[in-house]
Amino acid sequence: MTAGGSHLGTSEALPGAPAKTPGLATGRAYLAIIEGFIGSLMMFVGSIGTGWIANGSPMIRQPVVIALRTEGWGVTVSTVLLTVGAMVLIRSWLRLGQRLAEWGRTSLRSVVIAVSAWSLPLLFCVPVFSRDVYAYTGQGRLVMEGQNPYEVGISSLSNWFSLGADPAWAENRTPYGPYFLWLARGIVGLTGAQPDVSVLLFRLLAGVGVLLCVIYVPKLAELHGINGARALWISVANPLFLISFIASAHNDALMVGLAVAGVYFAATRRYVLGILLVTASIGIKPITVLLLPFIGVMWAGPAASWPRKFLIWGATAGISFGVLALSGIPYNLGIGWTWAIMDPTPGYTGYSPSGFLGQQVEFLANVLGLPGGTFATLLRTGMKWAAIGLVLLLMFRGDYSRAVRRMALAFTAVVMLSPIIQPWYILWFLPFLAVTGIRDDWQIRSLYVGVTFFVVFGAQDQLSVWSFVELPIDASSLAFITALAFTFYLLFLDAHTRKLLIEGKPLDLAKRGWKWLLAKRDARRTKAEQPGREQLGSR
């Protein structure tokens, strides 16, 4: 419980609270911090040769940059440095968690230092793993020139290709809220759409979101009896968070930071402030509209009648949507942001549960001579509706003291059952799961797998390499092989991470499961032999 006296807090640790593990000194955390800093520096150097540089950037005329991007050796070295640096960050994150296993009073300071040290080199690297940040500049230019990004794409701009944006954005409407468009316009006004300086300012905006998470994740965790340092380590210090929100400069960072702050204030009875902060988050990206019903649950109170709940839900929506409607008046943006909720992007990603299962259903149906595409579409549609059903269930049912946990699960359901999942989407709900408890068993190991998978995926998926560069092996394959080799090292060769990932509880669970099966078998045999023994005894 905090001094604010949140009625959502608990005085006892929830199942996610970490167990004490003697023998790991928090004072040695600096070793992991230094290692991660070196990994970030490697990513910084590697990004020069394989990151995304806008065509209009003066960087591409620098001799060092030309050598790293046009010579085979330069691209090869840059690819290896970028990939190994990202994997070193993963190891550093894991080792930091091991070294801080006691999660004592000084552990929060250590995690904050780690986040700061690991973020610093990423703040200045060339955009990697994504080039969405260049599209932000284009959308800022649209607003500045009096056009509506909810109606036209950046292809309507003169010389738009020099901005560095992915051509996929050429005709696409923006899915972002009005507040982000205001910020993008302001940045373009300051920089004159110069791509490198614009990227830096968008990174600083993302850094504000990261800072909000650093401040409010531990506070929100403590309200739920969860160690704040551990929650911060899980949600903010992890490499996927830092790479996606600092190196890639995704505006999701600001969205998540405002959402976490808003939920914290709502959880400490400052409901209107919480609603306004979540509204600001919606004004960055509208997906956080999902949080409003659960803030309404907190505001209604533990013993609220159904009429009061519906009244509070109406008030919550009225405040938020009223503010957003007024926010659309400047620059004539209106409520165009609602299309991002009502008309989601078509298609699917093959690694999302919906996309993967749909592919398997389509293949099997086609083999049987059935309309596989139709079945796959029905499955994906059904999973989306299942997510909506889970949100409604969690809105209407559940303990009041677990309102934030219910919100986290609803958010998770919407993301994980969607046909499209980008690597950074899991960072939307991760802080809310962390502050309400992620157990040190299959749950934390699922996070290890998810973070590693998306870092490996990003390392080989988003590399900027010119087609005329001659390479013995293409950069994507080199990055993939390098990342897999490092993953193998973490799993089987590294004495520390191997113990964490392989020799710990997963094998213990397998052994217990095997012993349980043997015990069940012996019990069945004993039971089968019992009648014969009874007959012998009766003779």
VEXTI-434585 format. One record per residue (C-alpha): residue in three letters; z negated, x, y. Coordinates in steps of 0.5 Angstrom, whole numbers, plus 2048, in hexadecimal, padded with zeros to 3 digits. Example, Ala and Ser with C-alpha at 12.3 -4.5 7.8 and 13.67 -1.06 7.14 Angstrom:
% residues 2
ala7F08197F7/ser7F281B7FE/
This chain:
% residues 539
met800800800/thr802802807/ala7FD80180D/gly8027FC80F/gly7FF7F8809/ser8057F6805/his8047F0801/leu8097F27FC/gly8067F97FB/thr8027FA7F5/ser7FC7FF7F4/glu7FE8017ED/ala8038057EB/leu8098017E8/pro80D8047E2/gly8118087E6/ala80B80D7E8/pro80C8147E6/ala8088177E1/lys80481D7E2/thr8078237DF/pro8028297E0/gly8058307E0/leu80B82F7E5/ala8098327EC/thr80B82E7F2/gly80B8357F6/arg8118377F1/ala8158317F4/tyr8188367F9/leu81C8397F3/ala8208337F2/ile8218327F9/ile8248397FA/glu8298387F4/gly82B8317F7/phe82C8347FE/ile8318397FA/gly8348347F7/ser8368307FD/leu838837800/met83D8377FB/met83F8307FC/phe840832803/val845838802/gly8498347FC/ser84A82E801/ile84E833805/gly853834800/thr85382D7FC/gly850828801/trp854823805/ile85682680C/ala85A821811/asn861823812/gly86082381A/ser85A828819/pro85A82F81C/met857831816/ile85D832812/arg860837816/gln85A83C815/pro85C842811/val85684180C/val85783A80B/ile85F83B80A/ala85D840804/leu85883C801/arg85D836801/thr863839800/glu86283F7FB/gly86183D7F3/trp85B8427F3/gly85883E7FA/val8588377F7/thr85683A7F0/val85083D7F3/ser84E8377F8/thr84F8327F2/val84A8367EE/leu8458377F3/leu8458307F5/thr84482E7EE/val83F8337EC/gly83B8327F3/ala83B82A7F1/met83882B7EA/val8338317ED/leu83082B7F1/ile82F8277EB/arg82B82C7E8/ser82782D7EE/trp8268267EF/leu8248267E7/arg81F82C7E8/leu81C8297EF/gly81A8237EB/gln8178287E5/arg81382C7EA/leu8108267EE/ala80F8237E7/glu8078227EA/trp80A81F7F0/gly8048217F4/arg8028207FC/thr8078267FE/ser80D8237F9/leu81081F7FF/arg810824803/ser8148287FE/val8198237FD/val81A822804/ile81C82A805/ala8208297FF/val824823802/ser825827809/ala82782E806/trp82C82B801/ser82F826806/leu83082C80C/pro83682F809/leu839829807/leu83982780E/phe83E82C810/cys84382C80A/val84A82980A/pro849821807/val8498217FF/phe84981C7FA/ser84C8177FF/arg850817805/asp84E810808/val84A81380E/tyr851814811/ala85380D810/tyr84D80C814/thr85081081A/gly85680B819/gln852805819/gly84F807820/arg855809823/leu858801821/val8527FF825/met85380382B/glu85A80182B/gly8587FA82B/gln85A7F8824/asn8567F581F/pro8557F9819/tyr8537F2815/glu85B7F0816/val85F7F7816/gly85E7FD812/ile85F804815/ser866805814/ser86780181B/leu86480781E/ser86980C821/asn86981381D/trp864810818/phe865815813/ser86381B817/leu85C818816/gly85B81A80F/ala85A81380C/asp85C811805/pro86280D806/ala85F807802/trp85C806808/ala86280580C/glu8637FD80B/asn85C7FC809/arg8577F880D/thr8507FB80F/pro84B7F980A/tyr8457FB80F/gly8417F7814/pro8417F781B/tyr83C7FC81D/phe83F801819/leu8467FF81D/trp842800823/leu83F807821/ala84680981F/arg849807825/gly84480B829/ile845811825/val84C811826/gly84B81082D/leu84781682D/thr84B81B829/gly85281882B/ala853817824/gln85381E822/pro85281E81B/asp84D82481A/val84882281F/ser84981B81D/val84781D816/leu841820819/leu83F81A81D/phe840816817/arg83C81A813/leu83681A818/leu836813818/ala836813810/gly830818811/val82C813815/gly82D80E80F/val82A81480A/leu82481580F/leu82280E80F/cys82280E807/val81E814808/ile81981180C/tyr81980A809/val81A80B802/pro81380E801/lys810809805/leu813803801/ala8118077FA/glu80A8077FC/leu80A8007FE/his80B7FF7F6/gly8078047F3/ile80C8097F2/asn80C8107F4/gly8108117FA/ala8128187F9/arg8158177F2/ala8188117F5/leu81B8157FB/trp81D81A7F5/ile8218157F1/ser8258117F7/val8268167FC/ala82581D7F9/asn82A81C7F4/pro8318207F5/leu8358197F4/phe8328177FA/leu83281D7FE/ile83A81E7FD/ser83C8177FE/phe838816804/ile83881D808/ala83E820805/ser84281A804/ala83F81780A/his83F810808/asn83D80B80C/asp839808806/ala83480D808/leu83280980F/met83380280B/val82E804806/gly82980880B/leu82980180F/ala8287FD809/val822801806/ala81E80180D/gly8207FA80E/val81D7F8807/tyr8177FD809/phe8157F980F/ala8167F280C/ala8117F4806/thr80C7F680B/arg80C7EF80E/arg8117F1814/tyr8167EC812/val81B7EB818/leu81B7F3819/gly81D7F3812/ile8227EE812/leu8257F1819/leu8257F8815/val8297F580F/thr82E7F2814/ala82F7F8817/ser8317FB810/ile8357F580E/gly8397F7815/ile83A7FD812/lys83D7FB80B/pro83C7F3809/ile8397F4802/thr8327F5804/val8327ED806/leu8307ED7FF/leu8297EF801/leu8287E9806/pro8257E4801/phe8207E97FE/ile81E7EA805/gly81D7E3806/val8197E27FF/met8147E8802/trp8147E4809/ala8127DD806/gly80C7E0802/pro8097E07FB/ala8077D87FB/ala80D7D67FF/ser8107CF7FD/trp8177CE7FB/pro8187CA802/arg8157D0806/lys8197D5802/phe8207D2804/leu81D7D180B/ile81C7D880B/trp8237DA808/gly8267D680D/ala8227DA812/thr8247E0810/ala82B7DF80F/gly82B7DC816/ile8287E2819/ser82D7E7816/phe8337E3816/gly8327E181D/val8317E881F/leu8377EA81C/ala83B7E481F/leu8397E7826/ser83B7EE824/gly8427EC822/ile8447EA829/pro8447F182C/tyr84B7F482B/asn84D7ED828/leu84B7EF821/gly8497E881F/ile8467E7818/gly84C7EA815/trp8477EE811/thr8457E880C/trp84C7EA809/ala8497F0805/ile8447EB802/met8497E5801/asp84F7E97FF/pro84D7EF7FB/thr8527F57F9/pro8567F37F3/gly8567F77ED/tyr8517FB7E9/thr84F8027E8/gly84F8057E0/tyr8488077E0/ser8458017E3/pro8427FD7DD/ser8467F77DF/gly84C7FB7E0/phe84B7FF7D9/leu8497F97D5/gly84F7F57D8/gln8547FB7D6/gln8517FB7CE/val8527F37CE/glu8597F47D1/phe85B7F97CC/leu8587F57C6/ala85B7EF7C8/asn8627F27C9/val8617F57C2/leu8607EE7BF/gly8667EB7C3/leu8617E77C8/pro8627E77D0/gly85E7ED7D1/gly85E7ED7D8/thr85C7E67D9/phe8567E87D4/ala8547EE7D8/thr8547EA7DF/leu8507E57DC/leu84B7EA7DA/arg84B7ED7E1/thr84A7E67E4/gly8457E47E0/met8417EB7E1/lys8417EA7E8/trp83F7E27E8/ala8397E57E3/ala8377EA7E9/ile8377E47EE/gly8337E07E9/leu82E7E67E8/val82D7E67EF/leu82B7DE7F0/leu8277DF7EA/leu8237E57ED/met8237E17F4/phe81F7DB7F1/arg81B7DE7EB/gly8167E47EB/asp8107E67ED/tyr80F7E67F5/ser80C7ED7F4/arg8127F07F1/ala8177ED7F7/val81A7F47F8/arg81B7F67F1/arg81E7EF7F0/met8237F17F6/ala8247F87F3/leu8267F47EC/ala82B7EF7F0/phe82E7F57F4/thr82F7F97ED/ala8327F37EA/val8377F27EF/val8397F97EF/met8397FA7E8/leu83D7F47E6/ser8427F57EB/pro8497F77E9/ile8497FD7EE/ile8448027EE/gln8458087F3/pro84080E7F1/trp83C80D7F7/tyr83B8057F6/ile8358077F1/leu83180A7F7/trp8318037FA/phe82C8007F6/leu8298077F3/pro8248077F9/phe8218007F7/leu8208027F0/ala81D8087F1/val8188057F6/thr8168007F1/gly8168057EB/ile81A8097E7/arg81780B7E0/asp8178127DE/asp81B8107D7/trp82280D7D6/gln82280A7DD/ile8218117E1/arg8268147DB/ser82B80F7DD/leu82B8117E4/tyr82C8187E2/val8328167DE/gly8358127E4/val8348177E9/thr83781C7E5/phe83D8187E3/phe83F8167EA/val83E81D7EC/val8428207E7/phe84781A7E8/gly84781B7F0/ala8488237EF/gln84F8227EB/asp85181B7EE/gln85281D7F5/leu8558247F7/ser85A8257FC/val85F82A7F9/trp86682B7FC/ser86B82A7F6/phe86F8307F8/val8698357F6/glu86A8387EF/leu8648387EB/pro86383A7E4/ile85F8337E3/asp85F82E7E7/ala85982D7EC/ser8568267E9/ser8568297E2/leu85382F7E4/ala84E82C7E8/phe84D8277E2/ile84C82D7DD/thr8478307E1/ala84382A7E2/leu8438297DB/ala8418307D9/phe83B8307DE/thr8398297DB/phe83982C7D4/tyr8358327D7/leu83082D7DA/leu82F8297D3/phe82F82F7CE/leu82E8367D1/asp82A8357D7/ala8238367D4/his8208317DA/thr82582C7DB/arg82682B7D3/lys81F82A7D2/leu81F8257D7/leu8258217D5/ile8268227CD/glu81F8257CA/gly81B8207CE/lys81A8187CD/pro8218177CB/leu81F81B7C4/asp8188187C4/leu81B8117C4/ala8208137BF/lys81A8167BA/arg8168107BB/gly81B80B7BA/trp81D80F7B3/lys81680F7B1/trp8158077B3/leu81C8067AE/leu81880A7A9/ala8128077A9/lys8168007A9/arg8198027A3/asp81380579F/ala8107FE7A1/arg8157FA79E/arg8157FE798/thr80E7FD797/lys80E7F6798/ala8147F6793/glu80F7FA78E/gln8097F578F/pro80B7F078B/gly80C7F4785/arg8057F8786/glu8027F1787/gln8047EF780/leu8027F677D/gly7FB7F5780/ser7FB7EE77D/arg7FC7F0776/
